[in-house]
Amino acid sequence: MRGSVSAKPVARQQQRAHAKMSAAAPRASQARAMGVGAASLGSRVQVASRVASSPSSVATKAVATEKPSVTLNASGKGKKVLVIGGDGYCGWATALHLSAQGYEVAIMDNLVRRLWDQQLGYDSLTPIASIQKRVAKWKELTGREIGLYIGDICDFEFLTEAWKQFMPEAVVHFGEQRSAPYSMLDRERAVFTQVNNVSGTINVLYAIKEFSPDCHMVKLGTMGEYGTPNIDIEEGYLDVEHNGRKDTLPYPKQGNSFYHLSKIHDSTNMIFAAKTWKLRITDLNQGVVYGVKTEETALDETLINRLDYDSVFGTALNRFVIQAAVDHPITVYGKGGQTRGFLDIRDTVRCIRLAIDNPADVGAMKVMNQFTELFSVNELAGLVKKVGAPLGLDVKITSVPNPRIEAEEHYYNAKNSKLLDLGLEPHYLGDALVDSLLKVAMEYKDRCDHELILPANNWGGSGVSRHFVGQKVASA
Ligand SMILES: NC(=O)c1ccc[n+]([C@@H]2O[C@H](COP(=O)([O-])OP(=O)(O)OC[C@H]3O[C@@H](n4cnc5c(N)ncnc54)[C@H](O)[C@@H]3O)[C@@H](O)[C@H]2O)c1
């Protein structure tokens, strides 16, 4: 098994060898021609920070001394980018980042993620504003407009109408049911996950083919598609020699939930569509994302991103930080040797921009592994414990029965050089990021419902009868 210790230096060495990204702002006249507000060209918008109402002195001090600001430029040259799933965790941060960088952005989302929270009795730890209020606040602060198309991409009539109105030059597709535990709650959610994800993606492929065949599709997949093979994980394709003959084939994928399998089906469908219809498609196999603030979302509380801590939608590091902040033992599943690729949400938004700016060739799907470091679950829990101590947190770590059927100790070495080659400069996970995330969690800790922290279901217990909230976890 390889953890972060061996992986980090490799990534950093690679990083040093790569050229820095340049984001030179064009002249004002050029920007006007591109439809980008000249007043905001190359400017830095600053917002007076609010004083936190939280009783936590640490958080109050941290928030009160911050002066959030954001750089606006026109490097995106007014390119029209449709962000599907733009009300979600990665999509919202990405939509703002692209808008700040001078792309013309529209969000498409059916807001179903908010509905699932309501149905299950969950909520983001951070108080998220409605999407309408979010985009209005962004315009008020920056002068930049983000279009809004509220609807379901599985509804092709809606998709067609919105598509023809906006006519994107690039589409970033985040709009799926993205939780493995949700897909394993019961039969109904398993079927829903696959229908929503697979048919939504097919609809987007048809929209591109019919209405704008030059549009570049950037689709979010997950590193989880690869599973944990006992060989190195390549970026999408594997050179194979078999019975004396050689070929380069899609890397074998071993999804570990109906959610992961839906993404694998997407990847296969996209390879087919790229080849058959000569489309430009990039599949980004993203690692687990952590963090909450980006330059843009930190500008004002109305722009704050969601931060999930429940066992269904919360992801490893974010969950651990919140557990530490609310004085709940960190819940490591099983032995905690599960190793995965991780990245900061500030790198997610940059990776997407790099993918948009470097389109795939026509006819062959490009695959990039989008993570910056490897960590085991135990390493992350240990880091949160260490960083929590100076903040006065007595962080405890406990092992709970693993709800997933997965290897808890295994070999793991995944490649991630393609985005670094394009100029990604990663934010590596260190004490400072964990410290700032802990402070956000402490600021909003009164919003945490402790009942939602322990696993709500397990893989063996997924059955045909509907899973209701508050139900006892069925045994595997
Ligand atoms: N968050 C992570 O750590 C992570 C890791 C790897 C990959 N990913 C992938 O990145 C993407 C975004 O993840 P996220 O964490 O932002 O998820 P999220 O649930 O926060 O956001 C997804 C958004 O898509 C919308 N959506 C879902 N189905 C839709 C449909 N049929 N029509 C229109 N909108 C729809 C939801 O309402 C939601 O706003 C997903 O595809 C996920 O698989 C996320």
The ligand as an ORCA input file, in Angstrom:
! r2SCAN-3c Opt
* xyz 0 1
  N     -17.592     15.936     -4.120
  C     -16.618     15.066     -4.358
  O     -15.766     14.787     -3.493
  C     -16.516     14.396     -5.699
  C     -15.472     13.476     -5.907
  C     -15.364     12.859     -7.151
  C     -16.251     13.143     -8.155
  N     -17.274     14.023     -7.934
  C     -18.211     14.273     -9.024
  O     -18.365     15.663     -9.232
  C     -19.725     15.956     -9.565
  C     -20.247     17.019     -8.620
  O     -20.157     16.554     -7.279
  P     -20.689     17.455     -6.091
  O     -20.029     16.994     -4.858
  O     -20.620     18.865     -6.477
  O     -22.209     16.983     -6.047
  P     -23.515     17.795     -5.590
  O     -24.541     16.788     -5.270
  O     -23.173     18.809     -4.560
  O     -23.930     18.571     -6.936
  C     -24.546     17.941     -8.011
  C     -25.580     18.906     -8.553
  O     -26.191     18.302     -9.702
  C     -27.591     18.541     -9.662
  N     -28.238     17.467    -10.418
  C     -28.283     16.135    -10.152
  N     -29.006     15.485    -11.081
  C     -29.435     16.411    -11.967
  C     -30.234     16.361    -13.136
  N     -30.756     15.214    -13.581
  N     -30.497     17.511    -13.819
  C     -29.978     18.691    -13.373
  N     -29.214     18.802    -12.261
  C     -28.940     17.668    -11.564
  C     -27.929     18.553     -8.176
  O     -29.115     19.263     -7.887
  C     -26.691     19.208     -7.570
  O     -26.856     20.597     -7.416
  C     -20.484     14.647     -9.506
  O     -20.661     14.136    -10.787
  C     -19.588     13.745     -8.686
  O     -19.740     12.410     -9.070
  C     -17.427     14.657     -6.724
*
